[in-house]
């Protein structure tokens, strides 16, 4: 077995942006591992390290050479490989070509079975790892992809990287691997922190690489994250009950902005606490990468966490500098807010006439007009309180007004939130202002829903208007394109309707589409409504599947045409529960239902002449009528388990019916009467599920 040594490749460059750095680090390990496998070099664990100025990969126990291989492959019988004159046949030529040899070099040998075969033998010489690793390193550096970032060239070279490469450290054990990329030659040195560990630092071997970095005031990404979290935890501990807001995206970026992190606490002026905290927080997080600190009651404080990459000895200077930098940002936020309050939502709403929602669907002002109709209808169906209906219409009327405010133009993620503040400031009802601030919820799966019926009505109106509009202009989402987030909107509507069981999805879809019709958009309204409902049913099927329902259980419910989320998902869950606990019963019931459905003739109706019925038929009729009554009452009360239990009780009488009765009797009156009875049996299931979809396929 070949000797092994540790392998190191470090690519040092100017500071790299955080997002592409993380993606490149993930690529680097995979590229090197694949390259080693392709080269035939055995190796141990592969791990990567990154800082803003470097990408490195460390490989444990890399073979110093490939294994020497003696390869023997048996081919066809000699009689097939060579003709009577000893000339190679096509079989011999093909076998030799496949094994990278010639027919003349094939060896003949008799095997244990007494037959003579031809063999291809070849030796593959061992190759030094240095030569292979040199090529691997150069290919790896050039193979790293930088999506959404333009790679750079420097000097007179044509090779590129996301930032100019300044050094390459490549080692196999203590020996330098010759690597050249864009006029940078490899060596055995790395570079430390720009201030604390300036200059080059020798790396004797890969095993000491991380120690050399640490001595030069450079930490890997995992250790930097630990240091920052520990520092923040210490800050929180010093302020009883306080916590710092560290959203993952910003935290990851901060980790990749430093090599030797130090946590420092800064403060801003008291006056900024009078500004809505959302824009203050966004200014600190998104613009400055500071972590705001909240007190034990969850209120924003004047303090914020700064992560410094400077010498800890100058923390006071760092603090003062960052406090000076943050003030103009917060001044801007305060200015925008104060100026917006002078305008008012009514004036902002008028300006929406100049903002295009979608080129075929008109302006945002028109959207808000359509939203009013839908929001009012949702609230009307959800409650008998006229005040709630009026509040829903008012919230929808003003919901989009803040889109043209200065604060939202600057802090776009605060749309809706700022509208809520402006509504409260101008004296709108609390439910209205709260609904405006929450009407973009839920923004993603699992996000909080609006907290009131008014808020849900407004949010449903917003999302449903977008969905219906995109279908009306025949631009529904596709597998690769959903620019208006129709999928996310549909999932959000479903999540809210699950809390509003009295709201009819089909009715509010019609209201939303009629809003477009009244504004002059031409389309086949009924046809589009069916497409929208079908799209929602598709989402409901996916949700039911995620919640554990079997595909045929889902189909049994979807075949009934039900589309309201509470009914659809409730019936699916109840049917799945019943089926899981009594699988044999439901399999038999499904088979019987499928048979009945196949025989039934809807044109005959359901009026049964009892004088023509025998005992089995009378028993089935009695069971069906009792079951239908129970089902309807259970559905009315929202007790789907009772409804399905009532249907399950029909299994015995339908089985007995088919055992005792020949449905297709030669007497037409008897035959048609029995078919009417089957129609009646089938009708008992109509409002719950197409149980036949659950029948076992033969």
NULUMTOR-99640 format. One line per 5 residues: number of its first residue (from 1); their letters; for each residue x, y, z negated of C-alpha. Coordinates in nm, 3 decimals, decimal comma. Last residue first. Example, Ala and Ser with C-alpha at 12.3 -4.5 7.8 and 13.67 -1.06 7.14 Angstrom:
2
2> sa> 1,367 -0,106 -0,714 | 1,230 -0,450 -0,780;
END
This chain:
698
698> xxxxx> -5,715 -0,617 0,986 | -5,710 -0,265 0,848 | -5,822 -0,250 0,487 | -6,114 -0,014 0,438 | -6,026 0,325 0,290;
693> xxxxx> -6,161 0,522 0,586 | -6,492 0,344 0,524 | -6,533 0,541 0,202 | -6,609 0,854 0,406 | -6,622 1,070 0,097;
688> xxxxx> -6,840 1,271 -0,141 | -7,126 1,456 0,028 | -7,201 1,182 0,281 | -7,173 0,886 0,043 | -7,544 0,843 -0,026;
683> xxxxx> -7,609 0,899 0,345 | -7,443 0,569 0,434 | -7,695 0,377 0,223 | -7,984 0,569 0,382 | -7,852 0,494 0,728;
678> xxxxx> -7,818 0,130 0,619 | -8,185 0,133 0,517 | -8,277 0,287 0,852 | -8,089 0,001 1,020 | -8,295 -0,247 0,816;
673> xxxxx> -8,616 -0,084 0,935 | -8,489 -0,095 1,293 | -8,429 -0,468 1,272 | -8,761 -0,543 1,103 | -8,954 -0,345 1,364;
668> xxxxx> -8,753 -0,492 1,652 | -8,809 -0,856 1,546 | -8,501 -1,040 1,674 | -8,318 -0,942 1,354 | -7,994 -0,743 1,389;
663> xxxxx> -7,945 -0,698 1,015 | -7,938 -1,066 0,924 | -7,992 -1,048 0,548 | -7,879 -1,251 0,249 | -7,500 -1,205 0,244;
658> xxxxx> -7,508 -0,852 0,390 | -7,764 -0,740 0,133 | -7,578 -0,910 -0,154 | -7,261 -0,716 -0,066 | -7,462 -0,394 -0,043;
653> xxxxx> -7,625 -0,462 -0,384 | -7,289 -0,539 -0,553 | -7,093 -0,245 -0,407 | -7,352 0,020 -0,484 | -7,219 0,066 -0,838;
648> xxxxx> -6,903 0,222 -0,692 | -7,115 0,505 -0,554 | -7,236 0,592 -0,904 | -6,877 0,580 -1,035 | -6,778 0,821 -0,757;
643> xxxxx> -7,040 1,073 -0,863 | -6,956 1,031 -1,232 | -6,587 1,100 -1,162 | -6,688 1,403 -0,957 | -6,848 1,580 -1,251;
638> xxxxx> -6,889 1,932 -1,109 | -7,238 1,963 -1,252 | -7,399 1,996 -0,908 | -7,175 1,715 -0,782 | -7,292 1,494 -1,068;
633> xxxxx> -7,658 1,573 -1,001 | -7,617 1,495 -0,631 | -7,433 1,171 -0,703 | -7,685 1,056 -0,963 | -7,976 1,111 -0,723;
628> xxxxx> -7,793 0,932 -0,446 | -7,713 0,639 -0,678 | -8,073 0,598 -0,784 | -8,193 0,607 -0,424 | -7,916 0,370 -0,309;
623> xxxxx> -7,974 0,124 -0,595 | -8,349 0,108 -0,528 | -8,294 0,063 -0,155 | -8,031 -0,207 -0,215 | -8,260 -0,401 -0,451;
618> xxxxx> -8,548 -0,371 -0,204 | -8,326 -0,506 0,074 | -8,208 -0,800 -0,137 | -8,568 -0,881 -0,238 | -8,715 -0,858 0,111;
613> xxxxx> -8,823 -0,542 0,289 | -9,098 -0,498 0,551 | -9,350 -0,351 0,307 | -9,085 -0,101 0,196 | -9,099 0,087 0,528;
608> xxxxx> -8,778 0,292 0,523 | -8,755 0,656 0,629 | -8,383 0,715 0,686 | -8,361 0,835 1,048 | -8,365 0,616 1,359;
603> xxxxx> -8,129 0,839 1,559 | -7,858 0,789 1,295 | -7,808 0,426 1,397 | -7,616 0,228 1,137 | -7,424 -0,083 1,243;
598> xxxxx> -7,073 0,062 1,234 | -7,151 0,262 0,923 | -7,274 -0,048 0,745 | -6,959 -0,241 0,834 | -6,738 0,049 0,725;
593> xxxxx> -6,937 0,077 0,403 | -6,893 -0,295 0,332 | -6,519 -0,273 0,389 | -6,493 0,037 0,172 | -6,692 -0,130 -0,104;
588> xxxxx> -6,462 -0,434 -0,089 | -6,150 -0,217 -0,112 | -6,315 -0,008 -0,383 | -6,388 -0,309 -0,600 | -6,042 -0,456 -0,547;
583> xxxxx> -5,872 -0,126 -0,639 | -6,060 -0,063 -0,962 | -5,827 0,157 -1,170 | -5,636 0,299 -0,873 | -5,956 0,345 -0,671;
578> xxxxx> -6,123 0,537 -0,949 | -5,825 0,765 -0,998 | -5,779 0,818 -0,623 | -6,148 0,901 -0,581 | -6,131 1,152 -0,866;
573> xxxxx> -5,815 1,314 -0,727 | -5,953 1,336 -0,375 | -6,287 1,466 -0,497 | -6,123 1,738 -0,705 | -5,881 1,832 -0,427;
568> xxxxx> -6,155 1,879 -0,171 | -6,419 2,026 -0,403 | -6,188 2,275 -0,573 | -6,012 2,361 -0,245 | -6,329 2,427 -0,041;
563> xxxxx> -6,289 2,245 0,290 | -6,541 1,959 0,289 | -6,587 1,817 0,639 | -6,673 1,468 0,516 | -6,375 1,320 0,704;
558> xxxxx> -6,140 1,515 0,473 | -6,251 1,306 0,174 | -6,191 0,961 0,325 | -5,878 1,094 0,495 | -5,728 1,187 0,158;
553> xxxxx> -5,801 0,841 0,021 | -5,650 0,693 0,339 | -5,328 0,891 0,285 | -5,297 0,789 -0,083 | -5,326 1,068 -0,342;
548> xxxxx> -5,027 1,156 -0,561 | -5,036 1,532 -0,613 | -4,802 1,588 -0,317 | -5,049 1,402 -0,097 | -5,333 1,621 -0,223;
543> xxxxx> -5,124 1,931 -0,146 | -5,052 1,808 0,207 | -5,418 1,729 0,267 | -5,513 2,074 0,140 | -5,267 2,236 0,382;
538> xxxxx> -5,422 2,043 0,672 | -5,767 2,138 0,547 | -5,659 2,503 0,554 | -5,551 2,469 0,917 | -5,879 2,302 1,008;
533> xxxxx> -6,065 2,589 0,845 | -5,865 2,840 1,051 | -5,924 2,642 1,369 | -6,298 2,617 1,300 | -6,315 2,992 1,239;
528> xxxxx> -6,131 3,050 1,567 | -6,394 2,853 1,759 | -6,679 3,030 1,585 | -6,532 3,376 1,657 | -6,435 3,329 2,019;
523> xxxxx> -6,209 3,634 2,056 | -6,228 4,008 2,125 | -6,090 4,258 1,873 | -6,312 4,565 1,855 | -6,293 4,672 1,490;
518> xxxxx> -6,624 4,501 1,413 | -6,484 4,175 1,554 | -6,179 4,198 1,328 | -6,397 4,238 1,019 | -6,618 3,955 1,148;
513> xxxxx> -6,311 3,730 1,122 | -6,262 3,811 0,754 | -6,631 3,765 0,675 | -6,631 3,429 0,858 | -6,326 3,317 0,660;
508> xxxxx> -6,508 3,428 0,344 | -6,800 3,200 0,428 | -6,583 2,901 0,519 | -6,382 2,927 0,198 | -6,691 2,931 -0,022;
503> xxxxx> -6,627 3,087 -0,364 | -6,801 2,917 -0,658 | -6,493 2,721 -0,767 | -6,275 3,030 -0,829 | -5,962 2,892 -1,004;
498> xxxxx> -5,885 2,651 -0,719 | -5,957 2,946 -0,490 | -5,640 3,114 -0,618 | -5,408 2,822 -0,538 | -5,577 2,772 -0,200;
493> xxxxx> -5,526 3,137 -0,107 | -5,159 3,113 -0,205 | -5,107 2,797 0,002 | -5,266 2,974 0,298 | -5,044 3,280 0,250;
488> xxxxx> -4,730 3,067 0,234 | -4,824 2,896 0,559 | -4,918 3,226 0,725 | -4,581 3,382 0,641 | -4,620 3,659 0,903;
483> xxxxx> -4,310 3,554 1,099 | -4,404 3,184 1,103 | -4,183 3,031 1,370 | -4,007 2,695 1,400 | -4,277 2,439 1,331;
478> xxxxx> -4,541 2,677 1,456 | -4,754 2,937 1,280 | -5,069 3,055 1,457 | -5,044 3,312 1,738 | -5,379 3,273 1,912;
473> xxxxx> -5,484 3,637 1,864 | -5,767 3,527 1,634 | -5,539 3,272 1,465 | -5,294 3,544 1,361 | -5,578 3,767 1,243;
468> xxxxx> -5,742 3,494 1,038 | -5,421 3,424 0,847 | -5,340 3,792 0,790 | -5,691 3,873 0,668 | -5,684 3,566 0,445;
463> xxxxx> -5,368 3,687 0,272 | -5,489 4,038 0,194 | -5,844 3,935 0,103 | -5,717 3,655 -0,120 | -5,494 3,903 -0,305;
458> xxxxx> -5,779 4,150 -0,354 | -6,021 3,882 -0,477 | -5,753 3,739 -0,704 | -5,682 4,078 -0,859 | -6,049 4,155 -0,915;
453> xxxxx> -6,106 3,807 -1,060 | -5,824 3,878 -1,304 | -5,464 3,775 -1,379 | -5,326 3,753 -1,026 | -5,157 3,414 -0,990;
448> xxxxx> -4,809 3,345 -1,125 | -4,563 3,179 -0,886 | -4,557 2,798 -0,861 | -4,524 2,795 -0,484 | -4,416 3,140 -0,363;
443> xxxxx> -4,535 3,502 -0,359 | -4,850 3,428 -0,556 | -4,911 3,714 -0,583 | -4,898 4,007 -0,342 | -5,211 4,151 -0,504;
438> xxxxx> -5,057 4,189 -0,849 | -4,986 4,565 -0,866 | -5,310 4,647 -0,685 | -5,510 4,417 -0,913 | -5,360 4,584 -1,222;
433> xxxxx> -5,454 4,928 -1,093 | -5,809 4,815 -1,020 | -5,856 4,628 -1,349 | -5,733 4,935 -1,540 | -5,987 5,160 -1,367;
428> xxxxx> -5,824 5,435 -1,164 | -5,710 5,746 -1,348 | -5,452 5,898 -1,112 | -5,161 5,761 -1,315 | -5,313 5,413 -1,325;
423> xxxxx> -5,338 5,408 -0,946 | -4,981 5,536 -0,908 | -4,851 5,263 -1,140 | -5,042 4,992 -0,956 | -4,921 5,123 -0,621;
418> xxxxx> -4,566 5,096 -0,755 | -4,616 4,725 -0,820 | -4,789 4,675 -0,486 | -4,466 4,726 -0,298 | -4,175 4,691 -0,541;
413> xxxxx> -3,966 4,468 -0,312 | -3,922 4,764 -0,076 | -3,723 4,983 -0,316 | -3,637 5,285 -0,096 | -3,953 5,284 0,119;
408> xxxxx> -4,140 5,170 -0,192 | -4,028 5,471 -0,396 | -4,089 5,717 -0,113 | -4,449 5,609 -0,070 | -4,558 5,475 0,270;
403> xxxxx> -4,626 5,121 0,151 | -4,795 5,265 -0,160 | -5,132 5,281 0,017 | -5,159 4,906 0,077 | -5,379 4,817 -0,220;
398> xxxxx> -5,597 5,131 -0,216 | -5,914 5,001 -0,047 | -5,846 4,646 -0,169 | -5,849 4,775 -0,527 | -6,169 4,968 -0,462;
393> xxxxx> -6,345 4,666 -0,309 | -6,242 4,450 -0,603 | -6,351 4,717 -0,853 | -6,694 4,741 -0,688 | -6,739 4,362 -0,701;
388> xxxxx> -6,627 4,356 -1,066 | -6,877 4,631 -1,150 | -7,154 4,431 -0,980 | -7,103 4,143 -1,225 | -7,265 3,826 -1,090;
383> xxxxx> -6,926 3,662 -1,041 | -6,717 3,454 -0,799 | -6,943 3,489 -0,494 | -6,960 3,869 -0,520 | -6,588 3,888 -0,603;
378> xxxxx> -6,498 3,699 -0,285 | -6,740 3,911 -0,080 | -6,601 4,238 -0,219 | -6,245 4,127 -0,144 | -6,340 4,027 0,211;
373> xxxxx> -6,507 4,357 0,299 | -6,238 4,572 0,137 | -5,965 4,373 0,311 | -6,105 4,468 0,651 | -6,064 4,837 0,569;
368> xxxxx> -5,713 4,773 0,433 | -5,619 4,601 0,758 | -5,746 4,898 0,957 | -5,521 5,126 0,754 | -5,232 4,880 0,811;
363> xxxxx> -5,273 4,942 1,181 | -5,397 4,730 1,467 | -5,419 4,358 1,517 | -5,252 4,326 1,856 | -4,938 4,524 1,760;
358> xxxxx> -4,930 4,383 1,410 | -4,962 4,591 1,092 | -4,858 4,913 1,262 | -4,813 5,215 1,034 | -4,947 5,549 1,160;
353> xxxxx> -5,300 5,495 1,027 | -5,131 5,406 0,697 | -5,080 5,781 0,649 | -5,442 5,813 0,533 | -5,366 5,569 0,253;
348> xxxxx> -5,080 5,784 0,124 | -5,319 6,078 0,090 | -5,566 5,867 -0,109 | -5,285 5,716 -0,317 | -5,165 6,043 -0,467;
343> xxxxx> -4,914 6,300 -0,341 | -4,769 6,456 -0,658 | -4,715 6,112 -0,814 | -4,497 6,021 -0,514 | -4,260 6,309 -0,592;
338> xxxxx> -4,211 6,193 -0,951 | -4,148 5,835 -0,844 | -3,902 5,931 -0,570 | -3,713 6,163 -0,806 | -3,695 5,903 -1,081;
333> xxxxx> -3,557 5,639 -0,844 | -3,306 5,887 -0,700 | -3,190 5,992 -1,047 | -3,155 5,623 -1,131 | -2,916 5,575 -0,842;
328> xxxxx> -2,737 5,902 -0,919 | -2,690 5,788 -1,283 | -2,555 5,443 -1,200 | -2,216 5,567 -1,077 | -2,139 5,780 -1,382;
323> xxxxx> -2,228 5,492 -1,613 | -2,008 5,268 -1,400 | -1,710 5,499 -1,440 | -1,758 5,536 -1,814 | -1,774 5,161 -1,865;
318> xxxxx> -1,469 5,094 -1,648 | -1,273 5,361 -1,836 | -1,372 5,211 -2,169 | -1,283 4,864 -2,040 | -0,929 4,976 -1,950;
313> xxxxx> -0,743 4,718 -2,160 | -0,968 4,447 -2,013 | -0,768 4,489 -1,687 | -1,021 4,510 -1,406 | -1,266 4,261 -1,259;
308> xxxxx> -1,555 4,402 -1,465 | -1,897 4,249 -1,514 | -2,133 4,526 -1,628 | -2,423 4,451 -1,861 | -2,697 4,709 -1,916;
303> xxxxx> -2,818 4,926 -2,202 | -3,094 5,187 -2,205 | -3,349 4,926 -2,308 | -3,628 4,761 -2,108 | -3,908 4,631 -2,326;
298> xxxxx> -3,946 4,256 -2,380 | -4,041 4,286 -2,746 | -3,699 4,153 -2,859 | -3,523 4,416 -2,647 | -3,443 4,396 -2,277;
293> xxxxx> -3,097 4,433 -2,122 | -3,047 4,506 -1,752 | -2,777 4,308 -1,562 | -2,571 4,529 -1,331 | -2,518 4,435 -0,967;
288> xxxxx> -2,520 4,801 -0,857 | -2,776 4,813 -0,577 | -2,982 4,498 -0,627 | -2,966 4,460 -1,002 | -2,937 4,818 -1,128;
283> xxxxx> -3,167 4,986 -0,875 | -3,406 4,692 -0,901 | -3,421 4,731 -1,279 | -3,493 5,103 -1,257 | -3,752 5,032 -0,986;
278> xxxxx> -3,930 4,775 -1,204 | -3,898 4,984 -1,521 | -4,146 5,243 -1,404 | -3,977 5,576 -1,492 | -4,009 5,706 -1,850;
273> xxxxx> -3,708 5,494 -1,945 | -3,503 5,716 -1,716 | -3,510 6,003 -1,966 | -3,312 5,801 -2,220 | -2,989 5,831 -2,020;
268> xxxxx> -2,802 5,519 -1,907 | -2,589 5,279 -2,109 | -2,296 5,043 -2,041 | -2,197 4,706 -2,185 | -1,880 4,531 -2,063;
263> xxxxx> -1,828 4,163 -1,979 | -1,482 4,077 -1,845 | -1,428 3,865 -1,536 | -1,087 3,757 -1,400 | -1,140 3,672 -1,032;
258> xxxxx> -1,436 3,898 -0,954 | -1,706 3,961 -0,695 | -1,799 3,595 -0,653 | -1,941 3,558 -1,004 | -2,136 3,880 -0,941;
253> xxxxx> -2,294 3,726 -0,631 | -2,395 3,413 -0,818 | -2,554 3,628 -1,090 | -2,743 3,838 -0,834 | -2,895 3,530 -0,670;
248> xxxxx> -2,960 3,353 -1,000 | -3,148 3,634 -1,171 | -2,962 3,750 -1,485 | -3,196 3,962 -1,699 | -3,019 4,020 -2,031;
243> xxxxx> -3,185 3,924 -2,358 | -3,237 4,094 -2,693 | -3,380 3,913 -2,995 | -3,121 4,054 -3,237 | -2,866 4,265 -3,051;
238> xxxxx> -2,517 4,127 -3,127 | -2,632 3,783 -3,015 | -2,735 3,925 -2,677 | -2,387 4,069 -2,617 | -2,229 3,738 -2,719;
233> xxxxx> -2,459 3,550 -2,480 | -2,356 3,792 -2,202 | -1,990 3,717 -2,264 | -2,051 3,342 -2,272 | -2,245 3,365 -1,946;
228> xxxxx> -1,966 3,565 -1,783 | -1,693 3,327 -1,902 | -1,892 3,022 -1,793 | -1,953 3,168 -1,444 | -1,582 3,246 -1,411;
223> xxxxx> -1,496 2,888 -1,511 | -1,720 2,746 -1,242 | -1,592 2,988 -0,976 | -1,224 2,920 -1,036 | -1,024 3,161 -1,254;
218> xxxxx> -0,743 3,400 -1,157 | -0,528 3,589 -1,408 | -0,188 3,481 -1,263 | -0,143 3,231 -1,548 | -0,488 3,098 -1,455;
213> xxxxx> -0,387 3,060 -1,093 | -0,065 2,877 -1,184 | -0,263 2,647 -1,412 | -0,508 2,576 -1,130 | -0,225 2,484 -0,893;
208> xxxxx> -0,028 2,268 -1,139 | -0,137 1,931 -0,997 | -0,107 2,059 -0,641 | 0,274 2,085 -0,666 | 0,539 2,350 -0,742;
203> xxxxx> 0,299 2,638 -0,675 | 0,503 2,957 -0,668 | 0,334 3,287 -0,748 | 0,329 3,581 -0,508 | 0,239 3,936 -0,604;
198> xxxxx> 0,009 4,098 -0,857 | -0,115 3,906 -1,156 | -0,310 4,164 -1,355 | -0,377 4,411 -1,074 | -0,456 4,216 -0,755;
193> xxxxx> -0,513 3,894 -0,947 | -0,270 3,628 -0,833 | -0,131 3,518 -0,502 | -0,035 3,167 -0,393 | 0,300 3,026 -0,295;
188> xxxxx> 0,419 2,698 -0,143 | 0,422 2,806 0,220 | 0,204 2,809 0,530 | 0,265 3,041 0,825 | 0,017 3,312 0,922;
183> xxxxx> 0,025 3,403 1,294 | -0,347 3,331 1,342 | -0,312 2,988 1,183 | 0,011 2,796 1,130 | 0,038 2,495 0,902;
178> xxxxx> 0,354 2,301 0,816 | 0,273 2,099 0,501 | 0,505 2,213 0,223 | 0,647 1,930 0,013 | 0,596 1,922 -0,364;
173> xxxxx> 0,312 1,670 -0,350 | 0,151 1,727 -0,017 | 0,123 2,105 -0,011 | -0,047 2,378 0,190 | -0,059 2,738 0,064;
168> xxxxx> -0,180 2,973 0,336 | -0,145 3,350 0,313 | -0,302 3,675 0,432 | -0,605 3,557 0,631 | -0,813 3,844 0,769;
163> xxxxx> -1,181 3,814 0,670 | -1,455 3,589 0,809 | -1,192 3,401 1,009 | -1,076 3,422 1,370 | -0,809 3,290 1,606;
158> xxxxx> -0,732 3,528 1,893 | -0,414 3,681 1,752 | -0,271 4,024 1,839 | -0,300 4,158 1,486 | -0,633 4,066 1,328;
153> xxxxx> -0,950 3,891 1,439 | -1,272 3,891 1,241 | -1,573 3,661 1,208 | -1,919 3,818 1,237 | -2,147 3,706 0,957;
148> xxxxx> -2,498 3,565 0,998 | -2,361 3,210 0,992 | -1,989 3,184 0,907 | -1,875 2,840 1,020 | -1,555 2,671 0,903;
143> xxxxx> -1,402 2,480 1,196 | -1,098 2,706 1,248 | -0,964 2,650 0,897 | -1,038 2,278 0,924 | -0,858 2,237 1,257;
138> xxxxx> -0,542 2,398 1,120 | -0,554 2,190 0,804 | -0,617 1,861 0,989 | -0,329 1,920 1,233 | -0,079 1,974 0,952;
133> xxxxx> -0,240 1,693 0,754 | -0,170 1,442 1,032 | 0,197 1,536 1,066 | 0,251 1,544 0,693 | 0,063 1,215 0,648;
128> xxxxx> 0,333 1,021 0,830 | 0,199 0,766 1,079 | 0,219 0,387 1,031 | 0,238 0,196 1,358 | -0,064 0,023 1,503;
123> xxxxx> 0,035 -0,325 1,618 | -0,163 -0,503 1,886 | -0,292 -0,850 1,960 | -0,567 -0,936 2,204 | -0,655 -1,305 2,198;
118> xxxxx> -0,755 -1,553 2,469 | -0,934 -1,873 2,374 | -0,857 -2,245 2,402 | -1,122 -2,480 2,274 | -1,055 -2,760 2,023;
113> xxxxx> -1,302 -2,623 1,765 | -1,008 -2,542 1,538 | -0,878 -2,283 1,785 | -0,635 -2,322 2,072 | -0,438 -2,005 2,153;
108> xxxxx> -0,379 -1,795 2,459 | -0,233 -1,444 2,417 | -0,341 -1,145 2,624 | -0,053 -0,924 2,733 | -0,098 -0,996 3,103;
103> xxxxx> -0,465 -0,900 3,082 | -0,364 -0,551 2,964 | -0,415 -0,377 2,627 | -0,645 -0,114 2,477 | -0,892 -0,357 2,315;
98> xxxxx> -1,182 -0,271 2,543 | -0,953 -0,277 2,845 | -0,831 -0,625 2,758 | -1,183 -0,760 2,716 | -1,295 -0,602 3,044;
93> xxxxx> -0,996 -0,738 3,236 | -1,036 -1,084 3,088 | -1,408 -1,100 3,174 | -1,340 -0,961 3,520 | -1,116 -1,261 3,582;
88> xxxxx> -0,742 -1,277 3,527 | -0,548 -1,492 3,776 | -0,421 -1,827 3,654 | -0,486 -2,009 3,981 | -0,786 -2,195 3,838;
83> xxxxx> -0,941 -1,868 3,719 | -0,858 -1,684 3,397 | -1,077 -1,536 3,124 | -1,353 -1,795 3,154 | -1,125 -2,097 3,128;
78> xxxxx> -0,928 -1,915 2,858 | -1,239 -1,893 2,643 | -1,355 -1,540 2,573 | -1,195 -1,297 2,327 | -1,053 -1,316 1,977;
73> xxxxx> -0,922 -0,993 1,826 | -0,592 -0,967 1,636 | -0,484 -0,635 1,479 | -0,160 -0,572 1,296 | -0,205 -0,241 1,115;
68> xxxxx> 0,051 -0,016 0,949 | -0,135 0,188 0,687 | -0,145 0,564 0,729 | 0,117 0,771 0,552 | 0,161 0,977 0,235;
63> xxxxx> -0,175 0,854 0,105 | -0,373 1,121 -0,081 | -0,393 1,059 -0,454 | -0,622 1,349 -0,555 | -0,738 1,603 -0,299;
58> xxxxx> -0,759 1,972 -0,390 | -0,942 2,219 -0,163 | -0,900 2,594 -0,174 | -1,086 2,900 -0,049 | -0,934 3,231 -0,154;
53> xxxxx> -0,979 3,603 -0,210 | -1,332 3,627 -0,357 | -1,256 3,311 -0,556 | -1,311 2,950 -0,459 | -1,219 2,602 -0,571;
48> xxxxx> -1,297 2,272 -0,398 | -1,289 1,909 -0,498 | -1,196 1,584 -0,326 | -1,149 1,270 -0,538 | -0,913 0,996 -0,419;
43> xxxxx> -0,749 0,939 -0,083 | -0,680 0,695 0,197 | -0,558 0,854 0,518 | -0,702 0,703 0,835 | -0,706 1,030 1,027;
38> xxxxx> -1,084 1,016 1,070 | -1,127 0,959 0,696 | -0,895 1,247 0,608 | -1,081 1,475 0,849 | -1,417 1,377 0,704;
33> xxxxx> -1,302 1,461 0,351 | -1,144 1,786 0,469 | -1,456 1,898 0,653 | -1,687 1,804 0,366 | -1,480 1,990 0,106;
28> xxxxx> -1,453 2,299 0,326 | -1,821 2,313 0,422 | -1,942 2,362 0,065 | -1,679 2,630 0,008 | -1,782 2,800 0,332;
23> xxxxx> -2,145 2,821 0,218 | -2,041 2,976 -0,114 | -1,810 3,226 0,058 | -2,078 3,311 0,314 | -2,309 3,425 0,033;
18> xxxxx> -2,046 3,611 -0,173 | -1,873 3,829 0,085 | -1,498 3,757 0,123 | -1,219 3,969 -0,024 | -0,910 3,967 0,201;
13> xxxxx> -0,754 3,628 0,259 | -0,594 3,322 0,105 | -0,665 2,976 0,244 | -0,548 2,712 -0,004 | -0,487 2,352 0,101;
8> xxxxx> -0,365 2,110 -0,163 | -0,284 1,737 -0,146 | -0,190 1,509 -0,436 | 0,056 1,228 -0,362 | 0,012 0,862 -0,277;
3> xxx> 0,258 0,589 -0,170 | 0,127 0,348 0,091 | 0,000 0,000 0,000;
END
